[in-house]
């Protein structure tokens, strides 16, 4: 996210003496990506961020494919996923390839016993249901329903839930998650035709530096393993930072849809992008206003991409028998489109209140065992005309 932000106390010049009130030095840390050429921030710690007191076991969390070569349309009933107390235990991978993992989660409890860092991937957490605060070493981000939380790789965080029922869609990206290039000028500023702008982005707030020594449990995901470490100092000891690399929030209700006289293609809904996939927001909007328009999407062939559509709320015009929390998977290679009757029903409709999140991947997805367990196994045949 190429947008400068500053929080807390920092020295006038980088890489210079910055003393505490007692005369001792703060400890500077460059938090960057792509070596020294990507986006970065400079953080100032009360204690050395390198003090590891213990290294424990590593637990293998590599996703295992139940289906590797899929050419069947599928519907995953996401709200049938049983809640779990622990945040990491609650995360269940449904779909994956070498570019990303797509998971669902229904965590019940806040993260209080450990801190978490994903060293493999940027994370996109879409909050379908729930509210709370994302606590990070770079400040706090309050969140609520329909928020996208973008957490760059390497961010240390805890999540505090203030709600009892929480439902999350999680995308782990092995490349940076960024705003679409066509929405930005060459300086990185979002352009006038972008469906959202910088003032819609919520940045970290309220640093609360913790000058504590002790044993602080840290779980770090690296190469699909969860590594258990103990740090000697509280990781949230940052007194100030500035730069371009930090977590942020964006609410789906702030996405301003692009509409036209006839049906517009899915790229108009694009919200984020990464290597080999995009994320789109299908937000409430006016339908096409040509007098003979057909608002329902035309049948189309996903020759180059698998389409994953997570249904959040509203009237899912193009689908029959779809509920909140369902997630459809339409693989590359076969056409798909509106369910029987939906094409005809859409004529004359003026607007939709549907809200959905789409993930389009440009490499085939594999299905994990949990996705098969939550599947409506008749969905693939639901386009057949009934005699």
N, C-alpha and C positions, 0 to 999 in steps of 0.2 A: 504494500500500500504506500505509494510514493507521496507521503504527506508528513511534513515535519511536526513533531510534537515534543514538548518539554514539560517535565513534572519534577517538583522538589527542588533541592539545592544542588547546583553544579558550579564548578569554577569558571572564571571568565574565559580561560583558554584550555583546550583539551591537552591531556598528557602533561599537565603542570601540577605543582604542589597544591593540594587541597586538604587542609588540616581540619581536624575535629576541634571542638572547644577546648579539649585537654591538650592540644598541641600535637597529638599523633595524626598520622596520615589516614585519609580514606583510601580505599583500594579500588582502583579503576578497572573496569572490565569492558572489553569490546565484545558486544553481542551481535555477531554478523553472520552473513550467509555467503555462499559461493566464494570461499576463501576470504579475500579482502576486497572483492569487487562487487559484491551484492549489497543489498540494503542492510544497514546496521544501526545500532544505538550504542551509546556509551553510558555505562552504569557506574555508580559510585557506592561502594559497600562500606559498612562499618567494620566488617571482618573479611578476611580473605575468603573468596568464594571457592577455594580449592581444598578446603580442609576435610578430607575423607577419613573418618575414624574406623570404618569397617566396611568390608565388601562381602556380601552374602551370596546365596545361590542365585542362579539365573533360571527362570522358568520359561520353557518354550511355549510361545503362543502363536506359532506359525499357522495361518489358516489352512484347513484341510478341505479339499474339494470333494463334495459328494457327487457333483456333476461337472465334468470338464468340457464337454463338447455339447453345448446346449443349442437346440434349434426349436424350442418349444416356448410359446408365450406362457408366462406364469404370473400368478397373483399370490403374494405373501401377505398373510393376515397379521400385520405388525402388532396390533393390540392384544393378540393372543400370546405374545411373549410375556412370560411370568416376571414380575418384578423381583429384584434382588437388592439387598441392603448395600453392598459394596459397589462403588462406582465402576471399578475395573471389572469386577465379576459380572456386573449388569450388562456390560458392552458385549454384544454378540454379533460377530461378523456374519453377514448374510451373503454378500457378493464381493468378489475381489479379482484383481489381476495384478500385473507388475506395476501398475500406475497408482492404484488406490485400493482401499478397503471401504466398503459401505456396511455400516453396522446400525443396529437398533439397540436401544437401551431403555430400561425402566428402573433407574436407581431410586431407592427409598431414602438412603441416609447420606448425610454430608460427609465429605472427606475430612476427617479430624485426626486420624492416626498416622497419616503419611502425606508426603508431597509427591506430585507426579510430573514427569518430564517425558515428552515424546521426542526422542532424538532421531527417529526415523522419518517423521512426517509432519507436515502442517496439518492442523485439525480444523474442520468445520463442524461445529455443533449447532444443529438446528433444534430449537426448543419448541417442540409441538405443544407440550403441556409442562407447566412448572414455572418456578421463579426462584430467585436467589441472588447470590453474588459470586462472580468468578474472582477469586483472590489470586493475584500473581505477584511475582517479585517486582513488577513494574506498576503496581497499583491495582485498584479494584474496578470491576465492571459489573454493576447491577444488571440483571437480565430478567426477562419475563417471556410470556408466550409469543411465538413467532419471531423471536430474535435469532439471527445468525451470529454465532460467536466464532471469530477467526483467530486461531491460536497458532502463531508461527512455531515451527519446530524449535525445541530447546527451551521454550518458556516453562518455568517452574510454576505450577499452580495447584490450588485446591478449589473445590466447588462446595459452596455452602448453599444447601437448598432450604428455602423457607416454605415450601409447599410439600404436602404429603404424597401427591401423585405427580410423577415426572415421566415424560416420554420424550426421548431424544432420537433424532436421526443424526448419525455421525459419519463424516467422510474423512478418512485419513489419506492425504495426498503426499506421494513421495517426490513431488515437485512443488514449488511455491504456489500458493493460491493467491491470485491477483485479480484486479478489476480488468474487464475485457479491453484489449488494446484499442478497439475501434471507438471506445467511449472516451479515450484520452488524447490530448494533444502531445506534441513531442516533449513538452516539459513535464508531463505526467498529470496535468490537471484534467479533471472530468469535464467533458464538453457539454454544450447546451442540449444536445440531443440525447444525452445519457439519461436513463430512467431514474437515476438518483445522483446526488452530488455530495460534496465533502461535508456539508452541514448535516447530512443524514447519518454520518458516521459518528458513533460514540466511542471516545477514546478513554484510556484508563484515567482514573481519578483517585484522589486521596491516598497518597503514600503514607504508610504507618510503619516506619522502620523499627525492626525488632532486634535489639542488641542483646541477644541471648546465646549463651553457650550451653552445651549439653549433648544429647543424642537425638538427632532429627532424622526420622525414617524417610528415605527417598527411594521411589521406584522409577527407574528409567527404562523406557522401551528402546531397544537398539537391536537391529537385525531380527525383529520379531521375537525377541526374548525380553522378559521383564527382569531387570537386574535390581537386586535389593542392596542398597548402600545405606550407610549411616554417616551423616555429616555432623561436624563438631559445632557448627554455628547455624542459627536460624537462617534459612535461605531468603527470608523477606527482610533483609537488613539494608536495603537500598534507600539512600537518602535523597537521591535525585538521578535523573537520566535525561538524555535528549537524543533525538535521531528519528529514523524512519521505520525501524523494525520493532513492532509491538503488537499486542493483541487489540482487537477492536470488535465492536458490535454494530450490527445493522438489522433493523426490523423490517420484515417482509411487508408490513403495512406502509412503509415509506417507499416502496417500489412503485413508480408511476408507469403504468402500462402504456405501450405504444399500440395504437389501433389504426385500422385502415378501412377503406370502403368494402374490400373483400378480405377473405381470411388471410391472415398474416402467418408466416412460417415461425417455427419455434425459436430461431435465433433472436427474435425481438424480445424474448423473455430472459435472455442471458443476463446473469447476475455476477458470476465469477468464472474464472477459467484457470486451468493448470495444464501441464503437459498431457496431452491425449484425452482430456475430458473437459466438459463444461458443466456448470450448475445454473439452472434457470428457475425463475419464480413465476408461476402462473397465478397472477393476482386478480382480484375482482376488477372487472373492466366492462366498458361498453362493447357490445358486439359490432360486427361489420355493418356499415350503414348504406351499402349499395341496395337499391330496392329489391333486387333479386338475389341477394347474397345468401349463401348457406353457411351459417356460423360454425357448424361442426367441422372439425378438421377433415380434409380429404384423405383417402387411403394413401399411404406412402410406404415406400420400401426402405428399410434401414440397411442399406448395402454396406455402409462403412461404420456404423455405430450401433451399439446396444443402448436401448433406451430404458431408463429406470424412472418411474414416476411414483412419487410418494404423495398420497392423498391426505391433505391436512383438514380441509373444511369446505362446506358449501355444496353446490349442486354440480356434480361431476357429469356435465352434459354429454360427453362422448362415451360414457361407460354405463352399463346396467349393473345393478347390484354391487356397488362399490361403497365402502364405509370408511370412516376416518381411520387413519393408521394403516390402511392397505397400501401395498407397494407392488406395482406391476413391473414386469421385466419382459421387454420385447427385443429379442435378439436380432442382430444383423443377419440379413439374408432372406427374410420373409417379410411380406407386406403386412401392415396392420392399420387399423383405422377404427371408426366409430362402431359400436355394437349395433346389431340389427335394430332398426327403429330410431336410433339416436340421430342419424343423418336427417331423417324426415322431421323429427320433433323439433330440431333446432331452427327450422325456417320460421322467420317472423319474430324470433326471440331478440330482445333488445340488449340484454346485459346478463352477466353471470356473477355470482358471488363465490365462485370456486377459488380455492387456494391450494396449490400443489407445488412441490419442489421436484424438479427433474434433474437427473444426472445422466448425461449422454457421454458414453465412453467410446473411444475410437479403436479399442482393442477388445476382444471378446472377454466377457465376464465368466468366472466360475462360480458355482453355487455351493455354499457351505451346507453342512448337514442341517443346521438350524433352519435355514431357509426352506428346505424340503419338509421339515417337520411342521412348519407354519403355513404350508402351501394349500391353496384351494386347487386340488388336482384335476378339476374339471374346467378350469378357466380357459385352457388352450382350445377347447371345442366350443366356446360360447358364441362364436360368430356364425355357426351353422344355422341356416334358416330352418325353422320348425315347419314340418308339413302338417 
